[in-house]
Amino acid sequence: MPRGDGTGPGGQGPGTGRGMGRGQGQGQGRGRMGGPFAAGPGGGCICPNCAAVVPHVVGQPCNARSCPKCGTKMTRA
């Protein structure tokens, strides 16, 4: 039996798994929280308070922007 010093019995199997689920190619899993694969560069940011919409800026998350009308943090549309 192993005792934390690496002297345990050898494992079984080839040990060549790729860590992919359900036949998907590498790097093509779903996003966090089961959301879309990726939001992409297009689209816009929407205010959950007053529904104002502004264009999304690449490299700047919508939740880091404040609504120009009411100042509430925006979300991705």
Secondary structure, DSSP 8 states (H G I E B T S, - for coil): ---SSS-S----S--------TT--TT----GGG--S---S-SEEE-TTT--EEE--TTS-GGGSB-TTT--B-EE-
